[in-house]
Amino acid sequence: MLSFLLSLALPLPDLLPVLCTRGVQDGMSLLALARLSDKSDWLLRVLPDVPLLHQKFLVDGLDQLAQA
């Protein structure tokens, strides 16, 4: 999880505890999130305090992860 967050175009390691409290706690749940068709909507709902730009970088990284 941390390596994924660090690999984003804008590294976001501080999102690790936030994602963990929302149920994304390991590689399997991260990959499941990456494969969701509505991941952008889900992130907007569960991460309302995370700036939209950060969410964009997160979604872009998840899209790349889903295609790998």
C-alpha positions, 0 to 999 in steps of 0.5 A: 500500500505504501509503495503504491501511494509513493509511486503516484505522480504526486506521492501521497503517503499520508493517505495510508492511515486514511485508506486503512480506516476506510477498509483499504488495508492491503494489496488485495483490497487495493486491487479490488478498489482499483477494479471498481467501475465507480471508484471515483464516486466511492472515493469522493464519498469516503474521502470528503476531506482529501483534496480533489487533486489528490483524489485525481492522482489516486484514481489515475494510479488505481487505473494503472494498477487495474491495467497491470 
